[in-house]
Amino acid sequence: MTEQDTTLQYNSFEDPRCEGYLEDGRTGMSPSTLKRAFLNNLFYVQGKFKALATPNDYYMALAYAIRDRLLQRWINTAAIYTAQGSRTVAYFSAEFLMGPHLGNNLINLDIYKDVEKGIAEMGLNLGELLEQEEEPGLGNGGLGRLAACYLDSLATLEIPSLGYGIRYEFGIFDQEIEDGWQVEITDKWLRFGNPWEIARPEWAVEVKLGGHTDHYVDDHGRYRIRWVPDQQVTGIPYDTPILGCQTNTANTLRLWTAEAPESFNFNAFNSGDYLGAVYEKVVSENISKVLYPNDDSSQGKKLRLTQQYFFVSCSLQDMIRILVGQELPLEKFHEKFAVQLNDTHPAIAVAELMRLLIDMHHMSWDSAWSITQRTFAYTNHTLLPEALERWPVELFGSLLPRHLEIIYELNDRFLDEVRIKFPEDDSRLSRMSLIDESGERYVRMAHLACVGSHAINGVAALHTELLKQDVLYDFYQMYPGKFQNKTNGVTPRRFMVLSNPALTELVTSKIGDTWIKNLGELQKLEAWADNPEFQQQWRQIKQANKQELAAYIQKHNGIIVDPNSIFDILAKRFHEYKRQYLDLLHIVTLYNRIKANPDIEITPRTFIFGGKAAPGYFMAKLIIKLINSVADVINRDPDVRGRLKVVFLKNYNVKLAQRIYPAADLSEQISTAGKEASGTGNMKFALNGALTIGTLDGANVEIREEVGAENFFLFGLTAEQVYAKRASGYNPMEYYNSNAELRLALDRIASGFFSHGDTELFKPLVDSLLHHDQYFLLADYQSYIDCQEQVGLAYRDQDRWTHMSILNAARMGKFSSDRSIQDYCREIWKVEPVTITLENSEVTDSSFTATVI
């Protein structure tokens, strides 16, 4: 029977014991069934045959075939959760940086190689099909990627969960580089459709905005408050199944898109007002257009706050729908759901749940507050005071008048508690108030999250201690039992199994494959760290990965780099505290040494940068321009003779990260101590065998403890030293005047050498260091340069370097997102796994049991 013949019989069901049995074409997992499903989708879903099919058609056909397998597990999962009324984790996050779905789902279904072989038999290349997938632009950096890793781990660990966020139509911008400058381009990730999502318009909810409140007494003599909005928008949920690794659990990522209740004004159109006819549609849909709209203007601030309220209101209303559908009383809301607030963006959920319980369901204040506090837990992701969100009271009240009233009431009751615990301490009352009264009045969202949650956690041991000692010191004194640490983690499925298949195969050949779901098993690799044959295999894989990245750089940047050089990589969001500028000062210092002595011996390096700057962040964008300007000079200078190359890889995202991590020799984790909450890039690099040069900041501290101080390149001030130096009066000019190499590096940048003689272009960067240097680059400069000297020497001894590389990967067990989620489940959420079984592969009556999640 030909492939074309079999496509006509995919719905045949026969006894598997009989000859001629044909597996269910939508759920079967055999190579022949998967191939048949692929061809069916090409014909019946894409409406194409080989002569007309594009690479995207082939990708879509395969994606729909794999989605069918997910849906079988997804529906079974929802049915079992519904039947059992399972306690469920609701993860509220403004970002979910999921990355492409197809490859990850093939890994988690354990059919990657079968599909690769089947696709090859049809004359296609799986890698090329994977490249067709548009990456969902639903996140900016570590916050969103952590949320994605956590969803993967929740499903893998069989924990009932829902991820709630916004379905940004255009998401984070695509980054182009023009004349060295970052240029933001619209991210049209939905232009060819999204085969992984399913719209759920039947579960739409209404969200109120603006207006005023009416206070009245109802027919039963009870005091009530009614919110009378001046705008309403409709939230439409779109669901994406999130499959666990080698398990039948498929949880849900539910993202909301905004629509107008009436998207077209027929009367306006007929009167010739064509723009007015769609005005409500445009205004409403702006809410879910773009991730993090620029908030420099009042309109931008209003849109950001609207986004945050929109998605938490939609989500909480949806959760109440689930509760009612499962015939559970509203008083059990906190027993059914454990809600994690991923940073301050969803903190308005505290006031919104209170509104829903009090105004819409007529609970008493005390009952509603008890449920609210027992529902929410809050993860803080920043030590930067300016990143702790706050909203002008005037703006907040105009958009959410009822919520402002609730927050005022919460604040009055909370401050009474503070007075009782800390009598006659007015300064403490001022510091802890939910309303900042020090100038223009603001609503403090981190304070609201702290008061409204039963647990508060940092994301690395140092970060949590600094929260207690500094940023949230007053709240720690008030509620010491609320504070916990939950060190971040990453999923090895995407960031090793999928992105580094050769290394995965080598590791599995030595220790088996249980490490994929139990990363602590990697410690067994330590026994192979000094084995010459294993070291050689390890080096060969790293070299092959570097050659692949070198080919990518040549294709996309037109720069030829040496795979034998150190691939020294700094890839993360651009921010001054992350200190890409310090890395650049090292590059300029090496270049200056070469210019002074063209024959100097320098271990060859390829410096690779990646990352985006926020559109309104001038200094971060200027650093990107400086990197490209320095690259333009160094890469053309014949004196360098290939010993140094500088590359900026544009549009850094999950796809690109999956190329970068396996190829890295050196991972740059050089933030100012006490500024990075955790970091997860540091974990992904180390998992793939890169060595870390870093400060004692964020999770670097714990990584160094795990891999051993001798396998980590440490430099720089500690957090305590940074605090002390700032308190004593830090003067960066002292370092400039006393360090000749530092002075030469900065002078060369200031002179216009890297800017075609323009002495003004980089003046803001130079001046910021010489006169402010709030992130202590000059104080850490010499320590960094000296440490980089040790890196170069270590790399020359390839046996030693490989030994260190193996141990870095082998000791990454602690940094699995599976471990992080287990900690959350045990210590915060109090939730247990629910095993999902697939009784057979057919669609049965039980599949149609009413499911509400």
N, C-alpha and C positions, 0 to 999 in steps of 0.2 A: 504493500500500500504506500502510495507517495505521500509527501507532506501535505500536498493540496487535498488529497482524499481524506486524510485524517482530520483536517480542519473542519470537515463537515459533520463530524461525529463526536464533538467534544462533550455533548450532553448525554452520551450513552452511559448507562450504569449497568454493569453485570457483576455476577459473583466473581470475586478476585481469584477464587479457586479454579475457575473455568478458563479454558483457552479462549482468547479473544477479549479478555477483560480490558476495559479502557478506563483509565483513571479519570476522575473528575477534572475537566480542563481548567476549572477555576481555582481548585484547591490542591491538585496533585503536585507532587514535588519531584517526580522523576524527570531526568533530562529530556526524555521524549515528550512528556506532557508540557513541560515548560516551553519547549520549542514550539509545540502546537499552539499553546496559548499566545505566544509572541506573534505567530503568523496570523492567528485569528484577529488579534487586536490591530495589527497593521491593516488588515482588510476591513474589519467591521467597525472599528473605532476611529482609526485615522483615515479610512477610506482611500487607501493607497495600495499600489502594487509596486514591485521592485523598480520598474522603469520610471516611476514618478516619485518614489519615496525619497525624502531628504534624511540626512542624519538625525534631525529632530524627530521626524516620524518614527524612525527606528527606536530612538530613545523613549518616546511616548508609548510606543507599543510594548516595550519591555517594562516600563514603569507601571502601566496598567496591569500587566500580567503579575507583577510582584505585588501590586496593591491588592489584587484579589486575595492573595495569600494572607495579607495583613488583615483584610476585612473579616475573613473567617475567624481569625483569632480575636479581632476587635469586638465583634458581635458576641462571641462566646464570653469574652471578658466582661462586657457590659451586662450581659444577662446574669452572670454569676454575682457580680457586684450588687446588682439590683435585688436579686433573690436573697442575698445574705445581708443587705443593708450595710455593706462594709464601711468601716471608718475610712475616710478618704483624705489624702493630702491635697490641698489646693495651693498651687504654687503661683503667687501673683508676681508678675514681672513685666516691666515695661519693655524688656528685650528678651528675645529668644534667638540667639545666633546659631541656628540649627545646623547650617552647612547643608550640602546636597544630601538628599535622602536615599537615592538608589543604591549607591555603594554600601552605605551603612546598613540598609535593610538586607542586602545580599549577605553581608557578614553575619548579621544577627539571625537570619534564617539558615545559616550554614550551607548556602548553596552557591557561594561565589564562584568556586572553581567549575561546578557543573554548568552554570550559566555561561561562564567565560568560554568553556569548551563548546557548548551548543551554539553560541553566537559565532564562534570561529568557524564551525562547520557550515554556516550559512554565508561565509565570506565576509563577515563583519568583525570589527574589533571592539571588545567591551570597553577598553580604555577610552576609545573615541566616543562611544555612546555616553559614558559617564561625563565626559567633558561637555556634552550638550546641555546638561542640566543647569539651569539658572539657579544660582545660590539665593535662597530667600534672604532678602535684605532686612532682617528683623532685629538686628542688633548692631552695636558699635564696637564692642570690645569684650573684656573679661567678664563683665556682669552678665551679658547675654549668652556668652559661651558657657559660663558656669551653669546657668539655668538649663541650657541644652544638655550638658553632661549629666545634670541631676535628673532630668527626665529619662535619659537613657538608663541610668542606674536604678531609678524607681521601678521601671518596667522589668529590668533584669532581675531585681530582687523581689519581684512579684508584689510590690506595694501598690495598693489602689491609689491612683492619683489623677489629677487634672492640672494641666498647665493653663493659666489664663493670661492673656495679653491682648495686643492689638495687631490686627492684620494690616500692616502699613502697605498701602498700595505701591508706594515708591521706595519705602524703606530708607536705609542709609544710602548716601550718595555713592556713585561710582567715582573713583579718583583718577583723573588724568593729570599728566605733568606737561605743562607748556612753558618753555623757556625756564625750566627749573621750578616753576611755581605749581602748587596744587590748584587744580581747577575742579570744581564739583559738577558732575554730570548726573542727570536724572537716572536713577536705578530702576529700570523697567523690568523687574524680575518676573512680573506676571504677564509679559507681552505675549508669550506663547501658551499661556494657561499653566495651571498647577495640577498635575495628575494626582497629587497626594492628598488633596483636601476635598472635603465634602461640605457644601453649604447646607445649613440647617435653618432656613427661613421660618419654619414652623415654630422655632424656639426664640424668635425675635423678642426683644424687650424695648420698652420705651424709657428714655433718659431725659430728665428735666434739666433745664438750664435757665439761669437768670430769674427775673421777676421779683416777687415779694412773698411774705408770709402773712396769713390771716390767723389771728388768735380768736378762738370762739369756745363756747360751751355747747356740747352735743346734747341730744335729746335725753340722755341719761344723767345730765348734770355734770359731765366730766369735762375738764379743761382740755382742749385740743388745739393743735396747730396744723394749719393747712398750707402747703407750699403751692403758690400760684405762679407757675413759670411763664416766661414770655417766649420760650423756645423749647421745642421737644425734638429729639432725634431718635431714630430707631437703630438699635444695635443688632446686627445679623451675625450669628456665630458661624464660623468655618472650622471644621474639625479635621485634624490630621492624626492618624494612628501613630503611636510611638511604640515600637516593638522592642521587647527585651531580647537579650542575647541568649539564644538556645533555650527559649522558654515560650510558652503559649500566651503569655501576658502581652496585651497591646493596650496601653493606656491612651489618653486623649490629650492633645494640645488643642485648646479651644481659643481661637482668636476672633476678635470682634471687629467688624467693619461698620462704619457709620453711614446711615442713609436718612434722607428726609422722609417723614411720614407721608407727605405728598410731594413727589419728585417733579411734578409737572403741573403748572397752573394753566389750565385750559383757557380760562377767560382772559388772562393776561396775554396769552399767545394770540388769541383771536382779535385782541385789540391792537396788535402790532408790537406789544412789549415782549420781544422774543427773549431778551436777557432776563427780564423779570419773571418770565415763565419758568425758568430753571434756577432762579436765585436761591430758593430754599435748598435745592439739591446741591448746589455748589457750596453753600455755607456749611451744610451738614457734613458733606463728604470730606471737607477740609480736615475734619477731626482725625480721620484715619489715613491721611495722604502720606505723611512723611514722619519718620522717626526723628525726634529731637529737633523740631523747628527752631531756628535761631531766635533766642529770647532776649536779644538786645532791645527790642522795642516792646511797648506795652501790649501790642497785638500779639507778638510772639509769646510773651508771658501768659497771656490769656489762653492762647491755643494750647500751650503745654499743660496748664492746669486743667483745661477742658479735657484733654486727652486722658490725663490721669484719672479724673473723676469718671469719665465715660467708661473706661474699661473695668474699673472696680465696681461701679454701679451695675453694669451689665452682668458681671461675674457673680456678684452677691445675689442679684435677682435670679440668676440661673440656678444657683445653689439652693435657694428657697424652693424653686420649681422642682428640683430633684428631691428635696426633703418631702415635699407634699406628695410627689409622685410615688415615693416609697412609703407613704402613709406613716411618716414619722412626725411627731409633734414638733412645733417650732422651738419649744423649750429644749429640745435635744440637738439644736444646731451645732453646738460646740462638741457634742459627742460624735456626731456624724462627720464633721469637717475639722481638720487642722489646717489653718491658713498661714502660710509663710509669706511675709512681706519682704520681697527681695529688694532691699534698700528703701529709701524714703519715697520713691515715686508712687507706690500704692498706699501710702500712709493715710490718705483720705478715706480709705476703707473703714477705719475705726469710726469716724463720724457717720459714714453712710450706713453701716450696719445698725448703729444706734437709731438713725432716722427710720430705716425700714422696720425695725422691731417696735419702735415707739409710735410713730405716726401711722404706719401702714398696717401694723398688726396689733396695735393698742396694748403693748406690754408696759408694765411699770418701768420707771427709770432704773431702779435698782436691779430688777430682773434682767433688763436689756444690757446693763453695764456688766453684770456678772457673766452673761453669755459672751459678750464682746471680748472681755479680757481673757476668758478661757479659750476663745477661738484663735486669736492672733498671736503670732510670734514674729519677731523683727530681726532681720539680719542687717547689720550695719556694714557698709563696704568702703568707708572712707574715713581718713583722719584729717581731711582738709576741711576746715570750718566753712569755707565758701561753698563746698559741695553738699553741705547739709541744707536741704531745700527749705526755703521760707517764701511766703507769698504776702504781698502787701494786703493789709486788711481791707482796704477799699476795693481792690480787685477781687479778692476772695468773696467779700460780701455781695458784690454786684453779680457774680456768677453763681454763687452757692449760698444764698441768704439763710436758708434753713440750717445748713451745716455750720455757718458761723455762729448762729445762736446755740447750737449744740456744743460747739467748742468752747464758747464763753461759759456755758453751764458746767462742762467738764472741768474747765480751768478753775472756776470758783470752788468746786468740790475738792479738786486736787490740791490747790493751794491751802485749803483748810487742813488737809492731811499733812502738808509740809510744815505748817505752823505748829501743829501738835508735836511733830517729831523734832523740829528744830525751832523752838520758840525764840522770838525776838531776834530773828535773823532775816532782816528785810532784804539784804543783798542776795541771799539765797533764793528768796521768793522771786526776785527780779530775774535771776539767772535761770530758774527752772520754769517760769511761767510759760504756758503754751503761746502766749502773745508777747512778742518783743516790744517793749514800750520805750526803748532807749532813744528813739528818734521817730522816723516814720514807722508806724506800727506794722508788724509782720506776724503772720501765723507761722509758728515753728513746727515743721512737719516731723522732724526727728523726735522732738519732744512729745508730739501726739502719738507717734509710734511707740515710744518708750512707755508712756502712761497706759496706752490701750492694749499692750501685749503682756502675756504672762512669761515670756522668755525673750531675752535680748542676747544676740551672739555676735562676736567678731569672727573673722575668717582666717585667722592665724594666731598662734599663741602670743606673739609680740603685739599684734594689732589689738587683741582683746585686752591685754594688760594696759596698753596706751589708752584705750577707750575708758577703762576704769580710772586711770590716773589723770586723764586730761579731758578729752572731748566730752565724755558722759560721766564725769566724776561725780557731779551732784546726784545724778540718777543712780549711780552705783551705791552711793551712801544711803540713798533713800530705799533702794530695792536691791540689796546685794544678792539675794537669792535668785533674781531674774537673770543674772549675767552668766553666760557660758561661752566657751570657745568651741568653734567647729571649723577646724582647718579645712580649707578647700581641697578639692580633688579633681581629677580629670578622668575621662573614660578611656581605657586602653583599647577599646574596640575601634574607635575612630582614629585615635592618635598613635596607634602602633599597628594593630592588625590590618586596618584598611590602608593606612598611609605608608607603612613600611613592611610590605609582605615578605620580602626576603629575610629581614631580621626576625620577623615572626616565625618563619619556617625554621630558621636556624635555632632559635630559642626552643621551639617546640620539639625539635629533633633531639634536644639534650634533656629537657625536663618535662616533656609532655605538654598538653594544652590546657591544663586546669588553671594556669595563671591568668588566662583570658578573663575568667570570672572571679579569680582570687589572686589579685596582683601580688600578694605577699609571697606567693610561690616563686616569684622571680629570684628570691634570695638563693635558690638552689644554683643559680648561675655563678655564684661566687666560687664554687668548686672548679669552674672552668676558666677563671680569670687569668691564670698563669699558664694555661695550656697553649703551647706555641701554635698548634694546628687550629685551635678554636680562635686564637687571637688573629691569625691570618685570615680566617673566614670572616671574622668581625670587621677587619680592616677592608676586605674586598667589598663587603656590602656597603660600608660607609663610602668607599670610593665610587662605587657605582651610583649611589644616591647623589653624590657631589657632581658626578658627570652629567646626570640627568638635570640637575639644577643649573649647571653651567650651560647646557644646551638651551634651557629655557631662557636664561639671561641673554645668551647670544641672539636668540630669536626675537625676544621682546625688547631688549635694551640695545642690541647691536654691540655689546661689549664682550670681548673674549676674555674669560677668566681661567686661571690655572687650577684644576681640581686637586693638584698636589699642595696648594697653598692652604693655610688655615682659613676655613670658612668661619669668619667672625661675624656673628649675626645679632642685630638688635631689631626685633620686629614686635611692635606693640603700638598702641594708641600714642599719638604725640602729645606730650604735656611736659612743661618745664621741669616738673619734679621727677619725671622719668629719665631725664638728663641725657637725651640723645646728643645734646651739645657737648657733654663731657667726652663721649666717644669720639666726637668730631675733633675735639682738641687733641686727643691722642693721635688721630690720623695726621693732623697738621704738624704735630711735633715730630712724628716719624718722617714726614715729608721734609721738614726743615733740616733734619739730620742728614737726609740724602742730599739735599741741596748744598749743605756745608761740606759733605764728603761723599761724592757720588759712588765711591767704592766701599762704603760702609757695609758691614755684614748685618743684614736684617732678615729674620725669618719671614718668608713671603706670606702675605695675607691678602685675602679678599674680604673687604668690609661690606656687608650687606645690610641695608636698612629697609624696613617696611612699616607702614602704618599711616593712619589718616589723622589729620588735625580737624578739630571742629571748625566749621565754616567761619565763625566769628572770632576765632582765636588767632590773632595776628602774630604773636610771638612764635607760636608753634608752626605756623605756616612759613614764617621767615626762617626758621631752623631747617625746614624741608628745602627751601630755596638755597640755603647755605650748603647743605649736604650736596645738592646737585651741582652747585657752583664749584665746590672743592673737587668733586668727582671729575668735572669737566677739565680742570687744570691737571690734576694728578694723572688721570688716565691718558693724557696726551703728552706728558712730559717725558722726553727720551731719557733723562737722567734716572728716572724711576726704574726703567728696564723691567717692568712687569712685577717688581717686588711688592708693589701696592696696587690694588684696584679698589675702587669705590663704586658701589651699585645701589641705586634706589629702585626697589621693585614697587611699581605702582599698584594701587587698588588691592592692598593687603586684605585678605578675607580667609575664610576657612579653607576654601579650595587651595589657595596659595600656601597657607600654613601647612597643609598636608604635604607639600613639596619641600618646604623649608626645614621643618623639624628633623626629618631623617638625614638631611644633608649637613647639618650644623656640626662643626667641631667645637666652637666656643659660643656659649649662651651669655649674652650681656644682660645682667639683671642689676643695674647700677643706680637705682633710685636713691634719693636721699634717705638715710635711715630715719625711720619714724614717719614716712609719708605713704608708702605703699601698704595697702591693707593686707594683701596676700600675694597676688600674682598667681596665674596658672600656666602662663607660657614657660616659666622656669621649670615647672614639672614636666611639661610636654617635651621640652628640649632634653632634659636629663633622662627621661624615659627612653629616648631614642639614642642615648649614649653621648650626648654633648656634655662637655665640662662647663661649669658655671664660673664666671667671674662676677662677683657681686658684693654688695654691702650686707650688713646684718639688718635687713629690712624685710618685712612681710614674711612670707613662707621661706625665704632664703635661709632664715635662722634654722628652721626645722629640717630643710633639705641638707644643710651642712651637717647637722647633728646625725642625720641618717646615713649620708654617704661617707662621712668621715672628713675631718678638717684637712687631712692630707690629700683629699680628692676634690677640693674646692678652692678656688682662687679668691681669697678674701682681701678686701681693702676698705679703707675709709673710716670715717667717724661712726661711732655707735649712736643710737638714738639719744642716749643720755648725754653724750658729748655734744651732740647737735643742740640739745636744749640748753646745756650749760654755756656753750659758746654764744648762742643767741642772747642769753640772759646777761652775759658779761660784756656784750657789745662787740659784735663781729665786724671786723674791718677788712673787706676783701682786698683793698689796695695794698695791705701789708704783704699779702701773698704775691701779688703782681710785682711789687717792687723788689722782692727778695728772691724771685725765682726766674732766672734768665730764660729758660726754655718756655715757661708759661708766658712770660712777657713777649717773647718773640712770636709765639703762636697767635696771641691776641692782636699784637701789632700788625702781623701779616694780614689777618682778617680785616682789621680796621683800615689798613692802607689802601684797600681797593684791589689788592693782588688777585683775589678770587672773584672780583666783580668788575672786571674790565676798567679799572681805575676809578670806579665810583666809590668814594669814601663815605657816602651817606647811606648806602643801601643797608649795610649790616651794623651801622652805628647803634641802633636800638639794642641789638644783642650784646655788643661789646659794653655799652654803657650799663646795661642791666647787671652784668657781672661785676664790673669795676665799682659800681656805686650802690648796688643792692645785694645781688647774689643770694637771694632768699633761700636757694636750695643748695648752697655751700659747694658749688663746683670747684671754686678756687682752693677751698680748704682741703678738698679730697683729691685735687689734681695730682700731686706728686706721689701720693700713695697709689693712685690708679696707674700712673706711668710705671712705677716700680713693679707693681703686680703684673702688668702686661709684659714686662721684661721676663718675669718668671714663666708666663704662658709660652712665650716664644722659645725659651730654653727647654721647657718640658716637651713641646711638640717635636723637637729634634730627636728625642728619644722615643721612637714610635712604639717600642715594647712597653715602656712606662706609660705612655699616653693611652694605649689600648687597654692596659690593665685598669687605669683610672676610669676609662670610658665604660668598660664592662661593669665595674663596681657601681658606677652612677646609675646605670639601668637596673642592676640587680637589687639595689636598695631603695627602689621607688615604691615599694608595696604600700607604704602609708598613704601615698598621694593618689590613690584611686578614689574616684567619686563614689564608688560602691561603699568604701569605708566611711566617707563623709555622710552618706545617706543612712547607713546603719546607725551612726551616732545620732543623727537627727531623729530617726524613728524611735530609738531607745530612750533618748534623754529629753526630747522636746515634744514630738508628735504623739508618742505612745500609740503607735500603729503597728499592726502585724501583717505578715505576708498572707496573700490569698492565692492558692494554687489554682491555675486554670487548666482544665483538661479538654481535649478535643475528642469526643467520643467517636466521631467518624468524619469523613470529608464531605458528606453531602449536606445540602440545605435541608433541614428537618423542621418539623413543627416547632420544636423548642427554640429554633433560631428566631421565631417570630414572637417569642414572649416579650411583652412590653418592657422596653428598657428606657431608662430616663437619664442615663448619663452618657 
